[in-house]
Amino acid sequence: EAGVTQSPTHLIKTRGQQATLRCSPISGHTSVYWYQQALGLGLQFLLWYDEGEERNRGNFPPRFSGRQFPNYSSELNVNALELEDSALYLCASSLSLAGAYEQYFGPGTRLTVT
Amino acid sequence: TQLLEQSPQFLSIQEGENLTVYCNSSSVFSSLQWYRQEPGEGPVLLVTVVTGGEVKKLKRLTFQFGDARKDSSLHITAAQPGDTGLYLCAGDPGNQFYFGTGTSLTVIP
């Protein structure tokens, strides 16, 4: 069974541009989570989608947005890129909303803003 | 202030030594997960603990959930270089999934 996939692996953008990151969850998983991990730091929760709806978002500005498609894949958009947006962006998927919902992560997209 | 505080933040030990990593919170969790992350990769789920006082073993790794379900520990026996990585605890106290601050472990051959 295929795991969580993310594309692209690496993305280089200049300040002010927009970035689009994509994630495909494990088959059968309906929840998708996005996290930002700056170099040497822990995971900061960005967004949570389930059944096409945004369920929760972390403490990030509105220029971080996303969506979940009918096939449960997801897209993260970052507008007006800033240098501090450079980080590893991780996507995870899980089976259900409630209980001990264990998350399975993709390999991440390394975004570099110059 | 982080909801899940891990200690120590960094740990460098010799191969064969034992170690314990702690994950503490003032909130109650219905379950806690432990993950290991290697550089440039996504975290990999190691275990989920659900019941207060529960102990789970995964080869040389022993995970314990506190009786009050506010804390957890990870004990590694006879550490190997392959254990090197960032260890993260994680859980949902009822409103959002949180990851701990992380413990970076280096096992020196």
Backbone of each chain as ProteinMPNN parsed JSONL, in Angstrom:
{"seq_chain_A": "EAGVTQSPTHLIKTRGQQATLRCSPISGHTSVYWYQQALGLGLQFLLWYDEGEERNRGNFPPRFSGRQFPNYSSELNVNALELEDSALYLCASSLSLAGAYEQYFGPGTRLTVT", "coords_chain_A": {"N_chain_A": [[0.859, -1.205, 0.0], [0.568, 2.181, -0.883], [2.271, 4.929, 0.645], [1.9, 8.173, 2.217], [2.183, 10.716, -0.133], [4.102, 13.473, -1.358], [4.476, 16.462, -3.259], [6.164, 19.219, -4.82], [9.435, 17.708, -4.226], [11.451, 19.473, -3.606], [11.387, 23.039, -3.541], [12.024, 26.132, -4.844], [11.679, 29.502, -4.335], [11.212, 33.048, -4.84], [11.112, 35.912, -2.685], [7.868, 37.209, -2.061], [6.607, 35.786, -4.068], [4.245, 33.101, -4.917], [3.617, 29.885, -3.483], [2.8, 26.496, -4.16], [1.955, 23.514, -2.702], [1.607, 19.981, -2.735], [-0.294, 17.103, -1.68], [-0.911, 13.665, -1.289], [-2.99, 11.489, 0.369], [-2.816, 8.405, 2.319], [-4.528, 5.645, 0.93], [-7.937, 5.502, 1.696], [-7.752, 7.065, 3.934], [-9.199, 9.95, 5.35], [-8.584, 12.314, 6.546], [-6.362, 15.062, 6.391], [-3.372, 16.622, 7.312], [-1.375, 19.533, 7.714], [1.921, 20.61, 8.362], [4.468, 22.848, 9.506], [7.947, 22.822, 9.573], [10.554, 24.425, 10.668], [14.112, 24.787, 10.266], [15.81, 22.78, 12.537], [13.82, 23.016, 14.416], [10.702, 22.172, 16.108], [7.587, 20.582, 15.04], [5.15, 22.643, 13.697], [1.748, 23.097, 13.802], [-0.292, 23.602, 11.003], [-2.699, 23.338, 9.273], [-5.791, 21.495, 9.153], [-7.651, 19.197, 7.402], [-10.698, 17.53, 6.706], [-12.813, 15.308, 5.086], [-13.139, 17.163, 3.027], [-13.487, 19.582, 4.295], [-12.221, 22.397, 6.11], [-11.036, 21.844, 9.247], [-9.58, 22.804, 11.386], [-7.151, 25.333, 12.157], [-3.794, 26.35, 12.608], [-1.748, 28.778, 14.375], [-1.162, 30.726, 12.19], [-0.634, 33.217, 9.604], [-3.231, 34.501, 7.333], [-2.26, 34.206, 4.746], [-1.378, 31.707, 4.441], [-2.972, 29.042, 3.18], [-5.325, 26.503, 2.133], [-6.715, 23.544, 0.595], [-8.947, 20.72, 0.344], [-9.47, 18.096, -1.823], [-12.131, 16.251, -3.59], [-11.124, 13.643, -3.824], [-9.666, 13.403, -1.567], [-7.05, 14.259, -1.606], [-4.743, 16.972, -1.07], [-3.949, 20.476, -1.04], [-1.561, 22.926, -0.298], [-1.291, 26.35, -0.082], [0.873, 29.084, -0.191], [0.978, 32.412, 0.005], [2.5, 35.539, -1.038], [5.284, 35.132, -0.294], [7.654, 34.983, 2.359], [10.983, 35.37, 3.685], [11.246, 33.928, 6.048], [9.506, 31.854, 5.689], [10.802, 29.733, 4.71], [11.265, 26.348, 5.023], [10.681, 22.903, 6.046], [7.87, 21.401, 4.8], [5.409, 19.417, 5.972], [3.124, 16.838, 5.308], [0.456, 14.946, 6.592], [-1.607, 12.033, 7.004], [-4.65, 10.592, 8.268], [-6.928, 8.135, 9.685], [-9.392, 8.743, 11.065], [-11.532, 11.186, 12.658], [-11.806, 11.153, 15.449], [-10.671, 9.812, 18.621], [-7.757, 7.746, 19.056], [-6.248, 8.886, 16.788], [-3.903, 8.118, 14.595], [-1.21, 9.544, 12.926], [0.186, 9.51, 9.698], [3.05, 10.25, 7.967], [4.19, 12.093, 5.098], [7.158, 12.477, 3.003], [7.768, 15.136, 2.906], [8.036, 18.572, 1.711], [10.628, 20.587, 0.789], [10.844, 23.886, 1.147], [12.383, 26.702, -0.085], [12.966, 30.056, 0.319], [14.168, 32.808, -1.342]], "CA_chain_A": [[0.0, 0.0, 0.0], [1.382, 3.394, -0.988], [2.193, 5.839, 1.772], [1.577, 9.564, 1.89], [3.139, 11.289, -1.087], [4.1, 14.927, -1.453], [5.221, 17.024, -4.387], [7.444, 18.646, -5.227], [10.356, 17.391, -3.129], [12.095, 20.743, -3.301], [10.781, 24.175, -4.222], [12.758, 27.372, -4.593], [10.897, 30.669, -4.749], [11.722, 34.323, -4.354], [10.219, 36.628, -1.776], [6.723, 37.811, -2.719], [5.924, 34.834, -4.954], [3.334, 32.147, -4.303], [4.038, 28.486, -3.575], [1.732, 25.499, -4.041], [2.473, 22.215, -2.307], [0.559, 18.988, -2.899], [-0.222, 15.93, -0.806], [-1.881, 12.586, -1.508], [-3.008, 10.672, 1.586], [-2.937, 6.952, 2.199], [-5.851, 5.256, 0.47], [-8.871, 5.245, 2.783], [-7.657, 8.134, 4.936], [-9.979, 11.115, 4.954], [-8.026, 13.521, 7.175], [-5.032, 15.508, 5.973], [-2.809, 17.656, 8.171], [-0.181, 20.199, 7.222], [2.791, 21.12, 9.406], [5.692, 23.533, 9.096], [9.08, 22.521, 10.442], [11.736, 25.219, 10.356], [15.347, 24.054, 10.532], [16.173, 22.615, 13.935], [12.693, 23.256, 15.302], [9.656, 21.158, 16.116], [6.512, 20.702, 14.065], [4.113, 23.622, 14.001], [0.513, 22.745, 13.117], [-0.789, 24.608, 10.073], [-4.083, 23.157, 8.828], [-6.359, 20.148, 9.21], [-8.809, 19.003, 6.539], [-11.349, 16.228, 6.753], [-14.005, 15.246, 4.224], [-13.23, 18.358, 2.214], [-13.71, 20.785, 5.1], [-11.163, 22.816, 7.016], [-11.51, 21.568, 10.611], [-8.84, 23.599, 12.347], [-5.918, 25.89, 11.648], [-2.874, 26.8, 13.635], [-1.523, 30.208, 14.515], [-0.436, 31.21, 11.014], [-1.394, 34.269, 8.925], [-4.162, 34.036, 6.285], [-1.617, 33.917, 3.456], [-1.269, 30.248, 4.405], [-4.316, 28.501, 2.972], [-5.286, 25.233, 1.431], [-8.009, 22.926, 0.333], [-8.932, 19.275, 0.174], [-10.258, 17.741, -2.998], [-13.025, 15.102, -3.369], [-10.376, 12.38, -3.673], [-8.983, 13.579, -0.279], [-5.743, 14.886, -1.729], [-4.796, 18.33, -0.525], [-3.028, 21.469, -1.562], [-1.24, 24.04, 0.602], [-0.846, 27.536, -0.806], [1.482, 30.135, 0.61], [1.055, 33.632, -0.797], [3.398, 36.612, -0.581], [6.319, 34.42, 0.456], [8.656, 35.711, 3.128], [12.189, 34.562, 3.895], [11.054, 33.008, 7.181], [8.668, 30.717, 5.287], [11.69, 28.633, 4.343], [11.065, 25.275, 6.003], [10.179, 21.631, 5.538], [6.424, 21.34, 4.975], [5.032, 18.014, 6.09], [1.719, 16.473, 5.221], [0.153, 13.67, 7.233], [-3.003, 11.623, 6.863], [-5.124, 9.66, 9.296], [-8.177, 7.464, 9.374], [-10.651, 9.258, 11.581], [-11.511, 12.427, 13.411], [-11.794, 11.024, 16.901], [-9.928, 8.707, 19.207], [-6.3, 7.752, 18.911], [-6.005, 8.93, 15.347], [-2.478, 8.119, 14.35], [-0.897, 10.239, 11.691], [1.242, 8.948, 8.868], [3.624, 11.414, 7.309], [4.918, 12.035, 3.846], [8.57, 12.84, 3.125], [7.904, 16.576, 3.032], [8.503, 19.456, 0.643], [11.568, 21.58, 1.305], [10.628, 25.185, 0.502], [13.426, 27.7, 0.156], [12.592, 31.384, -0.18], [15.386, 33.63, -1.44]], "C_chain_A": [[0.884, 1.24, 0.0], [1.18, 4.256, 0.242], [1.753, 7.21, 1.329], [2.638, 10.099, 0.927], [2.982, 12.8, -1.128], [4.897, 15.358, -2.673], [5.129, 18.538, -4.352], [8.303, 18.317, -4.008], [11.034, 18.664, -2.649], [11.434, 21.835, -4.126], [11.557, 25.421, -3.832], [11.971, 28.528, -5.183], [11.59, 31.932, -4.247], [10.655, 35.023, -3.521], [9.105, 37.32, -2.56], [5.967, 36.88, -3.643], [4.955, 33.959, -4.175], [3.889, 30.748, -4.483], [2.819, 27.587, -3.396], [2.357, 24.142, -3.79], [1.316, 21.217, -2.335], [0.816, 17.751, -2.055], [-1.296, 14.931, -1.197], [-1.854, 11.671, -0.3], [-2.994, 9.183, 1.277], [-4.376, 6.625, 1.803], [-6.748, 4.895, 1.648], [-8.822, 6.278, 3.894], [-8.403, 9.364, 4.44], [-9.428, 12.419, 5.524], [-6.621, 13.792, 6.666], [-4.611, 16.674, 6.855], [-1.575, 18.246, 7.505], [0.586, 20.77, 8.406], [3.96, 21.855, 8.761], [6.785, 23.165, 10.093], [10.273, 23.334, 9.97], [12.97, 24.461, 10.837], [15.647, 24.004, 12.024], [15.041, 22.798, 14.919], [11.672, 22.132, 15.201], [8.608, 21.426, 15.057], [5.466, 21.699, 14.554], [2.885, 23.308, 13.143], [0.011, 23.902, 12.263], [-2.291, 24.471, 9.836], [-4.485, 21.695, 8.969], [-7.615, 20.129, 8.346], [-9.367, 17.608, 6.735], [-12.622, 16.289, 5.939], [-14.221, 16.562, 3.464], [-13.39, 19.658, 2.972], [-12.468, 21.119, 5.915], [-11.686, 22.688, 8.445], [-10.824, 22.437, 11.645], [-7.621, 24.193, 11.65], [-5.083, 26.392, 12.809], [-2.691, 28.309, 13.596], [-0.623, 30.719, 13.388], [-1.286, 32.268, 10.314], [-2.237, 33.711, 7.78], [-3.486, 33.744, 4.946], [-1.244, 32.437, 3.336], [-2.698, 29.708, 4.267], [-4.203, 27.177, 2.241], [-6.679, 24.756, 1.095], [-7.819, 21.427, 0.231], [-9.909, 18.937, -0.945], [-11.144, 16.524, -2.709], [-12.302, 13.77, -3.223], [-9.491, 12.395, -2.42], [-7.554, 14.078, -0.405], [-5.877, 16.349, -1.312], [-3.707, 19.195, -1.129], [-2.817, 22.534, -0.489], [-0.71, 25.179, -0.249], [-0.265, 28.542, 0.174], [1.676, 31.34, -0.299], [2.061, 34.609, -0.206], [4.518, 36.052, 0.287], [7.3, 35.363, 1.135], [9.828, 34.772, 3.392], [11.982, 33.523, 5.004], [10.095, 31.868, 6.882], [9.512, 29.529, 4.845], [11.638, 27.556, 5.424], [10.755, 23.99, 5.259], [8.679, 21.601, 5.832], [6.008, 19.874, 4.887], [3.531, 17.852, 6.018], [1.554, 15.122, 5.903], [-1.299, 13.317, 6.971], [-3.366, 10.666, 7.988], [-6.512, 9.175, 8.93], [-9.411, 8.228, 9.823], [-10.45, 10.525, 12.379], [-11.212, 12.198, 14.885], [-10.931, 9.862, 17.353], [-8.438, 8.836, 18.974], [-5.931, 7.78, 17.44], [-4.528, 9.144, 15.084], [-2.206, 8.706, 12.975], [0.29, 9.591, 10.995], [1.733, 10.054, 7.944], [4.226, 11.086, 5.952], [6.351, 12.495, 4.063], [8.813, 14.348, 3.217], [8.304, 17.278, 1.747], [9.4, 20.5, 1.279], [11.378, 22.852, 0.507], [11.742, 26.142, 0.907], [12.994, 29.007, -0.48], [13.834, 32.271, -0.171], [15.04, 35.095, -1.706]], "O_chain_A": [[1.831, 1.34, 0.781], [0.09, 4.317, 0.811], [1.288, 7.394, 0.204], [3.837, 9.946, 1.157], [1.887, 13.335, -0.957], [5.864, 14.705, -3.067], [4.123, 19.087, -3.903], [7.921, 18.625, -2.879], [11.172, 18.901, -1.449], [10.983, 21.604, -5.248], [11.724, 25.727, -2.651], [11.641, 28.536, -6.369], [12.435, 31.887, -3.353], [9.461, 34.752, -3.646], [9.358, 37.941, -3.592], [4.811, 37.143, -3.975], [4.851, 34.051, -2.952], [4.542, 30.445, -5.482], [1.928, 27.872, -2.596], [3.188, 23.676, -4.569], [0.182, 21.562, -1.999], [1.955, 17.395, -1.755], [-2.451, 15.3, -1.41], [-0.801, 11.126, 0.032], [-3.14, 8.764, 0.129], [-5.321, 7.252, 2.282], [-6.374, 4.085, 2.496], [-9.742, 6.364, 4.706], [-8.271, 9.771, 3.286], [-9.764, 13.502, 5.045], [-5.802, 12.883, 6.529], [-5.39, 17.592, 7.112], [-0.827, 17.547, 6.82], [0.001, 21.335, 9.329], [4.385, 21.545, 7.648], [6.571, 23.195, 11.305], [10.927, 22.978, 8.99], [12.878, 23.599, 11.71], [15.73, 25.035, 12.691], [15.259, 22.744, 16.129], [11.761, 21.262, 14.334], [8.719, 22.372, 14.277], [4.969, 21.604, 15.676], [2.97, 23.261, 11.916], [-0.099, 25.034, 12.733], [-3.062, 25.375, 10.158], [-3.653, 20.789, 8.913], [-8.525, 20.938, 8.532], [-8.629, 16.638, 6.904], [-13.418, 17.216, 6.086], [-15.355, 17.008, 3.288], [-13.426, 20.729, 2.365], [-11.75, 20.223, 6.359], [-12.66, 23.343, 8.814], [-11.417, 22.772, 12.67], [-7.118, 23.633, 10.676], [-5.602, 26.803, 13.847], [-3.392, 29.019, 12.874], [0.527, 31.094, 13.614], [-2.513, 32.236, 10.407], [-2.001, 32.598, 7.31], [-4.087, 33.094, 4.09], [-0.846, 31.973, 2.268], [-3.527, 29.907, 5.155], [-3.127, 26.784, 1.791], [-7.672, 25.458, 1.282], [-6.708, 20.925, 0.059], [-11.031, 19.441, -0.989], [-10.943, 15.838, -1.706], [-12.811, 12.861, -2.568], [-8.664, 11.502, -2.234], [-6.901, 14.302, 0.614], [-6.98, 16.886, -1.217], [-2.701, 18.713, -1.649], [-3.768, 22.986, 0.148], [0.213, 24.994, -1.044], [-0.84, 28.813, 1.229], [2.448, 31.289, -1.257], [2.426, 34.519, 0.967], [4.683, 36.44, 1.443], [7.714, 36.382, 0.581], [9.692, 33.55, 3.334], [12.471, 32.396, 4.917], [9.887, 31.001, 7.73], [8.985, 28.438, 4.631], [11.929, 27.818, 6.591], [10.589, 23.971, 4.04], [8.267, 21.759, 6.981], [6.223, 19.197, 3.881], [2.772, 18.632, 6.593], [2.423, 14.256, 5.796], [-2.127, 14.198, 6.743], [-2.502, 10.019, 8.58], [-7.174, 9.693, 8.03], [-10.372, 8.357, 9.065], [-9.326, 10.885, 12.729], [-10.457, 12.953, 15.498], [-10.516, 9.03, 16.546], [-7.931, 9.929, 18.723], [-5.372, 6.82, 16.909], [-3.984, 10.222, 15.326], [-2.888, 8.398, 11.998], [1.262, 9.181, 11.63], [0.955, 10.7, 7.243], [4.697, 9.978, 5.696], [6.725, 12.863, 5.177], [9.91, 14.79, 3.558], [8.837, 16.666, 0.821], [8.988, 21.211, 2.195], [11.71, 22.9, -0.677], [12.001, 26.355, 2.092], [12.691, 29.06, -1.672], [14.47, 32.461, 0.866], [15.937, 35.93, -1.818]]}, "seq_chain_B": "TQLLEQSPQFLSIQEGENLTVYCNSSSVFSSLQWYRQEPGEGPVLLVTVVTGGEVKKLKRLTFQFGDARKDSSLHITAAQPGDTGLYLCAGDPGNQFYFGTGTSLTVIP", "coords_chain_B": {"N_chain_B": [[4.716, 29.155, 25.604], [4.893, 25.676, 25.345], [2.553, 23.05, 24.733], [3.185, 20.386, 25.054], [5.966, 19.418, 26.612], [9.216, 18.348, 26.115], [11.973, 16.523, 27.465], [15.366, 15.393, 27.773], [16.324, 18.213, 25.663], [18.416, 17.862, 23.894], [20.511, 15.039, 23.412], [23.383, 13.171, 23.724], [24.944, 10.188, 23.452], [26.955, 7.256, 24.195], [27.214, 4.301, 22.227], [25.41, 1.498, 23.374], [24.692, 2.472, 25.843], [22.009, 3.31, 28.16], [18.941, 5.212, 28.01], [16.511, 7.767, 28.856], [13.684, 9.496, 27.733], [11.543, 12.227, 28.262], [8.119, 13.306, 28.263], [6.013, 15.828, 28.931], [3.024, 17.363, 30.238], [0.485, 19.718, 31.24], [-2.002, 19.149, 30.585], [-4.639, 16.751, 30.041], [-4.54, 13.823, 28.124], [-6.225, 11.777, 25.765], [-4.839, 9.901, 24.43], [-1.406, 9.265, 23.617], [1.11, 9.671, 21.198], [4.257, 8.449, 19.961], [6.883, 9.462, 17.891], [9.566, 9.024, 15.524], [11.946, 10.932, 13.851], [14.02, 11.264, 11.074], [16.728, 13.179, 9.669], [15.563, 15.443, 7.202], [13.385, 13.922, 6.523], [9.957, 12.712, 6.918], [8.238, 12.362, 10.102], [8.061, 9.154, 11.697], [5.663, 6.971, 12.878], [5.944, 5.422, 16.024], [4.653, 4.286, 18.28], [1.455, 4.086, 19.971], [0.044, 5.083, 22.988], [-2.603, 4.464, 25.193], [-4.053, 3.872, 27.57], [-4.024, 4.97, 30.948], [-1.056, 4.499, 32.772], [-0.221, 2.511, 31.122], [2.163, 0.31, 29.609], [4.25, -0.135, 26.885], [6.199, -2.187, 24.763], [8.73, -2.086, 22.32], [10.859, -3.836, 20.864], [13.943, -2.771, 21.837], [12.911, -0.499, 22.906], [10.951, 1.089, 25.36], [7.844, 2.244, 26.213], [5.919, 4.389, 28.263], [2.833, 5.41, 29.626], [1.66, 7.963, 31.656], [-0.067, 7.609, 34.82], [-2.052, 9.528, 35.197], [-2.466, 10.344, 32.675], [-1.116, 12.543, 31.627], [1.479, 12.615, 30.977], [4.368, 11.045, 29.493], [6.874, 8.559, 28.883], [9.883, 7.532, 27.24], [12.004, 4.894, 27.058], [15.155, 3.767, 26.151], [17.012, 0.924, 25.748], [20.37, -0.133, 25.753], [21.439, 1.555, 23.568], [21.694, 2.03, 20.014], [23.565, 3.112, 17.092], [21.717, 3.369, 15.039], [19.497, 4.3, 16.325], [19.627, 6.958, 16.383], [18.164, 10.167, 15.981], [15.334, 12.435, 15.791], [13.121, 12.51, 18.394], [9.726, 12.579, 18.95], [6.909, 13.373, 20.89], [3.332, 13.248, 20.774], [-0.08, 14.403, 20.716], [-3.665, 14.808, 21.264], [-5.387, 17.01, 23.185], [-8.016, 17.518, 23.054], [-8.801, 19.546, 21.392], [-7.025, 20.092, 19.351], [-4.325, 18.713, 17.454], [-1.182, 18.246, 18.881], [2.359, 18.514, 18.731], [5.256, 17.537, 20.562], [8.117, 19.314, 21.895], [10.379, 18.018, 21.125], [13.148, 15.707, 21.182], [16.442, 15.508, 20.436], [18.392, 12.9, 19.589], [21.617, 11.54, 19.622], [23.554, 8.808, 18.924], [26.625, 7.632, 19.548], [28.98, 5.697, 17.832]], "CA_chain_B": [[4.722, 27.886, 26.329], [4.47, 24.546, 24.552], [1.624, 22.195, 25.455], [3.929, 19.161, 25.352], [7.379, 19.729, 26.817], [10.067, 17.162, 26.156], [13.3, 16.696, 28.032], [16.116, 16.605, 27.456], [16.167, 18.7, 24.29], [19.488, 17.206, 23.151], [21.123, 13.946, 24.146], [24.437, 12.514, 22.972], [25.414, 9.094, 24.299], [27.754, 6.22, 23.557], [26.538, 3.044, 21.886], [25.319, 0.556, 24.489], [24.128, 3.121, 27.032], [20.551, 3.42, 28.278], [18.49, 6.592, 28.125], [15.07, 7.994, 28.987], [13.176, 10.772, 27.236], [10.29, 12.521, 28.945], [7.141, 14.145, 27.582], [5.165, 16.279, 30.026], [2.01, 18.368, 29.957], [-0.484, 19.966, 32.3], [-3.297, 18.734, 30.036], [-4.915, 15.322, 29.976], [-4.656, 13.333, 26.756], [-6.863, 10.476, 25.625], [-3.766, 9.027, 23.982], [-0.191, 9.948, 23.171], [1.914, 8.932, 20.231], [5.677, 8.741, 19.84], [7.39, 9.393, 16.533], [10.99, 9.282, 15.306], [12.176, 11.612, 12.58], [15.401, 11.372, 10.631], [16.917, 14.455, 8.955], [15.028, 15.579, 5.854], [12.272, 12.994, 6.288], [8.808, 12.884, 7.783], [8.223, 11.517, 11.302], [7.505, 7.805, 11.567], [4.98, 6.566, 14.101], [6.524, 4.279, 16.738], [3.692, 3.632, 19.168], [0.388, 4.868, 20.591], [-0.369, 4.616, 24.308], [-3.985, 4.892, 25.361], [-4.546, 3.702, 28.937], [-3.15, 5.465, 31.997], [-0.228, 3.463, 33.353], [0.124, 1.508, 30.103], [3.549, 0.15, 29.185], [4.389, -0.879, 25.622], [7.591, -2.434, 24.391], [9.022, -2.249, 20.903], [12.258, -4.282, 20.897], [14.702, -2.164, 22.937], [12.231, 0.736, 23.317], [9.836, 0.903, 26.278], [7.022, 3.453, 26.305], [4.992, 4.357, 29.381], [1.861, 6.499, 29.724], [1.461, 8.245, 33.064], [-1.356, 7.211, 35.378], [-3.005, 10.624, 35.011], [-2.494, 10.577, 31.213], [-0.578, 13.869, 31.319], [2.89, 12.525, 30.661], [4.805, 9.772, 28.939], [8.32, 8.424, 28.8], [10.448, 6.578, 26.28], [13.278, 4.373, 27.551], [15.876, 2.947, 25.176], [18.034, 0.069, 26.355], [21.513, -0.47, 24.876], [21.219, 2.357, 22.357], [22.468, 1.736, 18.812], [23.653, 4.277, 16.197], [20.476, 3.46, 14.261], [18.463, 4.972, 17.121], [19.817, 8.404, 16.214], [17.065, 10.86, 15.326], [14.526, 13.349, 16.597], [11.989, 11.805, 18.974], [8.622, 13.504, 19.178], [5.645, 12.873, 21.4], [2.241, 14.003, 20.157], [-1.406, 14.005, 21.142], [-4.759, 15.774, 21.158], [-6.081, 17.151, 24.469], [-9.446, 17.715, 22.834], [-9.13, 20.593, 20.429], [-6.052, 20.178, 18.262], [-3.206, 17.781, 17.605], [0.046, 18.948, 19.203], [3.607, 17.782, 18.818], [6.147, 18.002, 21.59], [9.257, 20.146, 21.499], [11.356, 17.144, 20.499], [14.442, 15.349, 21.766], [17.389, 15.094, 19.404], [19.287, 11.879, 20.13], [22.758, 11.096, 18.821], [24.235, 7.665, 19.509], [27.98, 7.607, 18.979], [29.476, 4.305, 17.767]], "C_chain_B": [[4.15, 26.785, 25.441], [3.559, 23.647, 25.381], [2.298, 20.902, 25.891], [5.408, 19.508, 25.417], [8.165, 18.43, 26.907], [11.409, 17.505, 26.779], [14.046, 15.363, 27.976], [15.871, 17.029, 26.005], [17.199, 18.031, 23.381], [20.109, 16.134, 24.029], [22.145, 13.268, 23.233], [25.044, 11.443, 23.873], [26.241, 8.118, 23.484], [26.878, 4.994, 23.274], [26.559, 2.11, 23.1], [24.737, 1.154, 25.76], [22.602, 3.098, 26.995], [20.171, 4.888, 28.399], [16.976, 6.639, 28.288], [14.74, 9.398, 28.52], [11.799, 10.983, 27.841], [9.431, 13.49, 28.126], [6.104, 14.539, 28.631], [4.188, 17.364, 29.601], [1.154, 18.591, 31.197], [-1.887, 19.558, 31.848], [-3.413, 17.219, 30.028], [-5.133, 14.926, 28.516], [-5.359, 11.98, 26.732], [-5.856, 9.443, 25.126], [-2.563, 9.887, 23.635], [0.52, 9.049, 22.183], [3.365, 9.348, 20.341], [6.099, 8.506, 18.397], [8.912, 9.545, 16.559], [11.149, 9.88, 13.917], [13.663, 11.666, 12.288], [15.526, 12.611, 9.757], [16.35, 14.424, 7.542], [13.874, 14.653, 5.532], [11.107, 13.313, 7.21], [8.905, 11.987, 9.003], [7.565, 10.175, 11.015], [6.91, 7.401, 12.902], [5.641, 5.332, 14.71], [5.455, 3.534, 17.53], [2.604, 4.617, 19.58], [0.086, 4.258, 21.953], [-1.701, 5.257, 24.646], [-4.441, 4.891, 26.82], [-3.543, 4.239, 29.94], [-2.379, 4.333, 32.643], [0.239, 2.413, 32.358], [1.613, 1.512, 29.793], [3.558, -0.661, 27.891], [5.857, -1.014, 25.289], [7.699, -2.683, 22.902], [10.516, -2.547, 20.816], [12.978, -3.632, 22.079], [14.057, -0.864, 23.452], [11.049, 0.394, 24.216], [9.133, 2.244, 26.458], [6.064, 3.314, 27.483], [4.105, 5.599, 29.348], [1.601, 6.724, 31.203], [0.053, 7.89, 33.533], [-2.437, 8.265, 35.126], [-3.153, 11.027, 33.541], [-2.085, 12.011, 30.859], [0.881, 13.794, 30.873], [3.214, 11.134, 30.133], [6.325, 9.747, 28.936], [8.683, 7.363, 27.777], [11.813, 6.173, 26.815], [13.898, 3.499, 26.472], [16.991, 2.206, 25.907], [19.118, -0.226, 25.32], [21.383, 0.231, 23.525], [22.193, 1.981, 21.239], [22.544, 2.987, 17.942], [22.395, 4.467, 15.351], [19.329, 4.099, 15.019], [18.562, 6.491, 16.996], [18.655, 9.028, 15.467], [16.382, 11.812, 16.285], [13.301, 12.585, 17.078], [10.938, 12.823, 19.394], [7.448, 12.784, 19.822], [4.543, 13.762, 20.806], [0.905, 13.509, 20.683], [-2.399, 15.138, 21.02], [-5.466, 15.855, 22.504], [-7.566, 17.447, 24.314], [-9.79, 18.737, 21.793], [-8.207, 20.631, 19.218], [-4.931, 19.186, 18.54], [-1.933, 18.581, 17.823], [1.223, 17.992, 19.171], [4.448, 18.388, 19.931], [7.316, 18.773, 21.01], [10.395, 19.327, 20.901], [12.608, 16.896, 21.326], [15.328, 14.831, 20.645], [18.422, 14.16, 20.018], [20.385, 11.541, 19.129], [23.433, 9.951, 19.566], [25.568, 7.494, 18.789], [28.52, 6.179, 18.988], [30.716, 4.103, 18.627]], "O_chain_B": [[3.074, 26.932, 24.861], [3.761, 23.493, 26.586], [2.016, 20.382, 26.971], [6.024, 19.848, 24.407], [7.823, 17.532, 27.676], [11.914, 18.62, 26.642], [13.427, 14.308, 28.116], [15.281, 16.283, 25.223], [16.897, 17.678, 22.242], [20.22, 16.301, 25.244], [21.824, 12.848, 22.122], [25.593, 11.753, 24.931], [26.233, 8.144, 22.253], [25.928, 4.707, 24.002], [27.585, 1.952, 23.762], [24.331, 0.42, 26.661], [21.991, 2.894, 25.946], [20.975, 5.712, 28.836], [16.258, 5.708, 27.924], [15.423, 10.362, 28.865], [10.991, 10.058, 27.926], [9.934, 14.355, 27.409], [5.396, 13.681, 29.159], [4.481, 18.176, 28.724], [1.11, 17.747, 32.093], [-2.84, 19.614, 32.626], [-2.412, 16.503, 30.009], [-5.828, 15.618, 27.771], [-5.109, 11.134, 27.59], [-6.011, 8.248, 25.375], [-2.69, 11.087, 23.391], [0.527, 7.826, 22.32], [3.671, 10.464, 20.763], [5.735, 7.511, 17.77], [9.474, 10.118, 17.492], [10.568, 9.402, 12.943], [14.465, 12.06, 13.135], [14.541, 13.052, 9.166], [16.619, 13.499, 6.775], [13.427, 14.598, 4.386], [11.244, 14.083, 8.161], [9.577, 10.957, 8.958], [6.644, 10.072, 10.205], [7.573, 7.479, 13.936], [5.872, 4.333, 14.029], [5.359, 2.309, 17.463], [2.806, 5.831, 19.543], [-0.108, 3.047, 22.061], [-1.905, 6.449, 24.414], [-5.139, 5.807, 27.254], [-2.343, 3.997, 29.808], [-2.964, 3.319, 33.022], [1.012, 1.522, 32.711], [2.245, 2.566, 29.722], [2.956, -1.731, 27.809], [6.653, -0.098, 25.497], [6.885, -3.386, 22.303], [11.336, -1.635, 20.708], [12.642, -3.926, 23.226], [14.608, -0.208, 24.337], [10.242, -0.475, 23.888], [9.755, 3.246, 26.811], [5.466, 2.257, 27.683], [4.577, 6.703, 29.075], [1.345, 5.767, 31.934], [-0.894, 7.872, 32.745], [-3.594, 7.93, 34.872], [-3.893, 11.957, 33.221], [-2.622, 12.614, 29.93], [1.453, 14.795, 30.442], [2.448, 10.185, 30.301], [6.975, 10.791, 28.981], [7.918, 6.442, 27.49], [12.684, 7.023, 27.004], [13.247, 2.599, 25.941], [17.808, 2.815, 26.599], [18.824, -0.529, 24.163], [21.239, -0.409, 22.484], [23.354, 1.659, 21.487], [21.67, 3.848, 18.04], [22.049, 5.591, 14.99], [18.294, 4.409, 14.429], [17.679, 7.218, 17.453], [18.205, 8.5, 14.45], [16.795, 11.972, 17.433], [12.528, 12.071, 16.269], [11.226, 13.792, 20.096], [7.035, 11.719, 19.364], [4.803, 14.891, 20.39], [0.766, 12.343, 21.052], [-2.037, 16.274, 20.715], [-6.083, 14.88, 22.932], [-8.287, 17.606, 25.299], [-10.934, 18.81, 21.344], [-8.582, 21.155, 18.169], [-4.627, 18.863, 19.688], [-1.629, 19.49, 17.05], [1.106, 16.822, 19.534], [4.37, 19.584, 20.209], [7.479, 18.869, 19.794], [11.277, 19.878, 20.243], [13.064, 17.764, 22.07], [15.005, 13.841, 19.988], [19.224, 14.568, 20.858], [20.123, 11.29, 17.952], [23.84, 10.112, 20.717], [25.62, 7.246, 17.585], [28.52, 5.522, 20.029], [31.255, 2.998, 18.683]]}, "name": "protein", "num_of_chains": 2, "seq": "EAGVTQSPTHLIKTRGQQATLRCSPISGHTSVYWYQQALGLGLQFLLWYDEGEERNRGNFPPRFSGRQFPNYSSELNVNALELEDSALYLCASSLSLAGAYEQYFGPGTRLTVTTQLLEQSPQFLSIQEGENLTVYCNSSSVFSSLQWYRQEPGEGPVLLVTVVTGGEVKKLKRLTFQFGDARKDSSLHITAAQPGDTGLYLCAGDPGNQFYFGTGTSLTVIP"}
